[in-house]
């Protein structure tokens, strides 16, 4: 579940994450951060924030839509496929050779 929380932390508002006890019940579609608060990396941010002048407003809007779609799809995929059984979630790998 830590992986889902990490990904959600990049694009979901912090107050929404703090309110929910279970990260799988967070409404990550309707409570997203504004474009300038999305965690997209330094180089990408520098490119979009005007260090380079070759990015148009339309390209920037398309980019942020793509980022939001990627994070949303990644979260939905993980929520649907990661185990929810507490016994399995807390299981650890065992090295039988040692």
C-alpha positions in Angstrom: 0.0 0.0 0.0 3.0 2.3 0.4 3.5 2.3 -3.3 -0.1 3.5 -3.9 0.4 6.2 -1.3 3.7 7.3 -2.9 2.1 7.6 -6.4 -1.0 9.4 -5.0 1.2 11.8 -3.2 2.5 13.0 -6.5 -0.9 14.2 -7.8 -3.6 14.0 -5.1 -4.2 16.8 -2.6 -2.6 16.1 0.7 -5.7 16.9 2.8 -7.6 14.2 0.8 -4.9 11.6 1.6 -4.8 12.6 5.3 -8.6 12.2 5.7 -8.8 8.6 4.5 -7.6 5.7 6.6 -7.4 3.4 3.6 -5.5 4.7 0.5 -7.7 2.5 -1.7 -10.8 4.6 -0.9 -9.2 7.9 -1.8 -11.1 9.8 -4.5 -8.0 10.4 -6.7 -10.0 11.5 -9.7 -11.8 14.5 -8.2 -9.2 15.8 -5.7 -6.1 16.3 -7.7 -3.4 19.0 -7.2 -3.2 22.0 -9.5 -0.9 21.7 -12.5 1.9 23.7 -10.8 1.9 21.3 -7.8 2.1 18.0 -9.7 5.4 16.2 -9.1 6.9 15.7 -12.5 10.6 16.1 -11.9 13.0 19.1 -12.0 14.0 18.9 -15.7 10.4 18.6 -16.9 9.3 21.4 -14.6 12.1 23.6 -15.9 11.1 23.0 -19.5 7.4 23.8 -18.8 8.0 26.8 -16.5 9.6 28.9 -19.1 13.3 28.1 -19.0 12.8 27.1 -22.6 10.4 29.1 -24.8 9.4 26.3 -27.2 6.5 24.9 -25.2 3.1 26.4 -26.1 0.1 26.7 -23.7 -1.7 24.0 -25.7 1.2 21.6 -25.4 1.4 22.3 -21.7 -2.3 21.6 -21.2 -2.0 18.3 -23.1 1.1 17.3 -21.1 -0.6 17.9 -17.8 -3.7 15.9 -19.0 -1.4 13.1 -19.9 0.4 13.2 -16.5 -3.0 13.1 -14.7 -4.2 10.2 -16.9 -1.0 8.2 -16.3 -1.1 8.6 -12.5 -4.8 7.8 -12.4 -4.4 4.7 -14.5 -1.4 3.6 -12.4 -3.3 4.0 -9.2 -6.4 2.2 -10.5 -4.2 -0.7 -11.8 -2.4 -1.1 -8.4 -5.6 -0.9 -6.4 -7.2 -3.5 -8.5 -4.3 -5.9 -8.5 -2.4 -5.6 -5.2 -3.6 -8.0 -2.4 -5.9 -6.6 0.3 -5.8 -9.5 2.7 -3.9 -8.3 5.8 -2.0 -11.6 6.1 -0.7 -11.4 2.5 0.0 -7.6 2.8 2.3 -8.1 5.9 4.0 -11.2 4.5 7.8 -11.1 4.0 10.1 -13.0 1.8 12.0 -15.8 3.5 15.5 -16.9 2.6 15.5 -20.7 3.2 19.2 -21.0 2.4 20.3 -19.1 5.5 
